[in-house]
Each structure stands twice: as C-alpha cells, then as structure tokens.
Amino acid sequence: MKRKFTERDFKPTITGSPTLPLAEKKLLILDILTRPAPELTTEEREELKKVAKQLLAKLKGLLVLDWRKRQTSQARVRDAIKDLLDAGLPRVYTPELYNQKCSSVFEHIYECYPQSGEGVYAGGNN
C-alpha cells in the first residue's frame, strides 16, 4: 500500500519562504561565501558578515520589476556583486574562488528573486 503524503510531511524550506528577516538573508549569502571553502579566521568571518549586509542593501535598489528580463539590469546586479565582493572578501579568496563565489551569489539572487517585490528578498525586515 502506498503512503499518501500530507502537508505535515514536508518541512518548509528557506527558499520557499516568501519573506525572510535580514539576519536569515545574510546567513544565506554567508553560506554561499563560506561553503565549502575557504577556512576563515574569526576576524575574516566578521568582515564577511559586513559584506553580506552591504550586498543585501545594495541589491535592494537594483532588483527592479522584471530585472531578470533585461540584460542591463542583470549586468548591474552582477557588477554590484563583483564590486562588493572584490572590495570586501579576505585575501584568502583566490581569483578563481572569487569568480566562483560571484557566480554562485548571482545564481542565488537570480533564482530567489524573480521579480521586484517577490521571492525570498521581498518584504520582511529589509
């Protein structure tokens, strides 16, 4: 006999949440920047927290209506990510790792924020 699944069988995921508090948004970015590499000191980790917060503040103004449909809007988001990570990432990040993290952060933003006012970064405690 096959078991029927109910809503209680599925736990909500962070990416499925319509809005998240700033602390959780920052943690998502930190996870991307720190996993699986590199090993960071406490000071470097604190610096990354500041970078993640700055990035979220910057992106809030760049994620406009239909931003994913416009090349220029996508380029602005990608450039903002690159600029902030270039200025804020500790030296332990190699150029290759920096490029990988920039791409991963952009992909995360692209997937989690499809439209202005929608997605993980909509509403909440911004």
C-alpha positions in Angstrom: 0.0 0.0 0.0 1.4 3.4 -1.0 1.5 6.1 1.6 -0.1 9.4 0.8 1.8 12.4 1.8 0.3 15.4 3.6 1.5 18.9 4.1 2.8 18.0 7.5 5.3 15.6 5.8 7.1 18.4 4.2 9.0 21.0 6.2 9.1 24.5 4.8 12.5 25.5 3.3 14.2 28.8 3.4 14.0 29.3 -0.3 10.3 28.5 -0.2 9.6 31.3 2.2 8.0 34.4 0.7 9.9 36.7 3.0 12.9 36.4 5.4 14.3 38.6 8.1 17.5 40.4 7.2 19.5 38.1 9.5 18.4 35.0 7.6 19.1 36.6 4.2 22.5 37.5 5.4 23.1 33.9 6.5 22.2 32.6 3.1 24.8 34.8 1.5 27.3 33.9 4.1 26.7 30.2 3.4 27.4 30.7 -0.3 30.6 32.7 0.5 32.0 30.3 3.1 30.9 26.8 2.0 32.7 24.6 1.0 35.7 26.8 1.2 37.8 28.6 2.5 38.9 28.3 6.1 38.4 31.7 7.8 39.6 33.4 11.0 37.0 34.9 13.3 38.0 38.4 12.0 37.6 37.3 8.4 34.2 35.8 9.2 33.1 39.1 10.9 34.2 41.0 7.8 32.2 38.7 5.6 29.1 39.4 7.7 29.5 43.1 6.9 30.0 42.4 3.2 26.8 40.3 3.1 24.8 43.1 4.8 26.2 45.7 2.4 25.4 43.4 -0.6 21.8 43.0 0.5 21.4 46.7 1.0 22.8 47.4 -2.5 20.7 44.7 -4.2 17.5 46.1 -2.7 17.8 49.1 -5.0 18.8 47.0 -8.1 16.2 44.3 -8.1 13.6 46.2 -10.1 10.5 45.0 -11.9 11.4 42.4 -14.5 15.1 42.7 -13.7 15.8 39.2 -15.0 14.4 40.0 -18.4 16.7 43.0 -19.0 20.4 42.4 -19.8 21.3 45.8 -18.4 19.5 45.1 -15.1 21.2 41.7 -14.8 24.6 43.3 -15.5 24.0 45.9 -12.8 23.3 43.2 -10.3 26.3 41.1 -11.4 28.6 44.2 -11.3 27.3 45.1 -7.8 28.1 41.6 -6.5 31.5 41.6 -8.1 32.4 45.1 -6.8 31.3 44.4 -3.2 33.0 41.0 -3.1 36.1 42.4 -4.7 36.3 45.1 -2.1 35.3 43.0 0.9 36.4 39.4 0.6 39.5 38.5 2.6 42.8 37.8 0.8 42.3 34.1 1.4 40.0 34.0 -1.6 41.9 33.2 -4.7 40.9 34.8 -8.0 39.3 31.5 -9.1 37.4 31.2 -5.8 36.3 34.9 -6.0 34.9 34.2 -9.5 33.1 31.1 -8.3 31.6 32.9 -5.4 30.5 35.8 -7.5 28.7 33.4 -9.9 27.1 31.5 -7.0 25.8 34.6 -5.3 24.4 35.9 -8.6 22.7 32.5 -9.3 21.2 32.5 -5.8 19.8 36.0 -6.3 18.6 35.1 -9.8 16.7 32.1 -8.5 15.4 33.5 -5.3 14.3 36.9 -6.5 12.4 36.5 -9.8 10.6 39.9 -9.7 10.6 43.1 -7.8 8.6 42.6 -4.7 8.6 38.8 -5.0 10.8 36.0 -3.7 12.9 35.5 -0.7 14.1 39.1 -0.5 10.6 40.6 -0.8 9.1 42.5 2.1 10.1 41.4 5.5 12.7 43.3 7.6 14.7 44.9 4.8 
